[in-house]
């Protein structure tokens, strides 16, 4: 009969220890959220545009002797998703 009591006390102690650790972590998480000041969110978007115009020597003058290539590269910290509406 003492073995049954030992198993029960080990299970209850394990449960109490688990709930104590969970409560401690929840308390620390709540303290961290309250102590940090709210910072404004700054969104930065940079767009780089490069245009290269090449003229081929020895080609006839006009649009056929010129080669143009254009590159646009952009980086965005935040890209908003399109708004979806549902009609019923």
N, C-alpha and C positions, 0 to 999 in steps of 0.2 A: 504494500500500500504506500510505502514511503517513496517508491520510484514514481508512482503516478503523481504524487504531490510535488516531486522535484521537477518533473516535466512541465507541470502546470506553472510552477513558479518561474521556471526559465522562460517559458513563453510569455508570461505576463511582464517579466523584467525586460525582455527583448522588445516587446511592444511599447513599454514605457520609455525605454531608451530611444527608440525610433521616433516616437512622438515628441520627445524632448528635443532631439536634434532638429526635427522638422520645425518646431516652434521657434527655436533659436535662429534658424536660417530665415524664417519668415519675418522675425523681428528685425534682423540685420538688413534685410531687403527693404523693409519699410523705413528704417532709419536712413538708409542711403538715399532714398528718393526724396525725403524731406529736407535733408541737409544741403543738397546740391541746388544752387541757384539756377533758375531757368534762363538758358541762353537763347537769344534769337537765332533762328535758322537762316543762314545766308546761302543762297543758291548762286553758283557761278557757272556761267556758260561761256565757253570760248569757241569762236569759229575762226579758222584759218583758211584763207582763200589764196591760192597761188595760180597765176596765169603765166604760161610760158609761150612766147611767140618766137618761132624759129623761121629764119629765111634761108632757103637753100640756094647756095651760090651756083651760078651757072644755069639756073632755071629761068624760064621766061617770066617776065614781070606779070603780075596779076594774082588772082586768088589761088591759082593752081601751084604757085611757087612758095606759098606760105603754109606752115603747119602750126596749128594752135592746139594746145592741150590745156585743160583746166582741171584743177584738183580742189575739192572743198572737203576739209576735214573738220569735224566738230566734236567737242567733248561736252557732255552735260552731266551735272551731278544728279539731276532729276529730270526724268522724262514723264510728263503726265500721260495717263492713259485716256483714251476717248471715253466720253460720258455715254453710258448706255441707259436707255429708258425702256420701260416695259409698259406696253399698253394692254389693258385687259378687255 
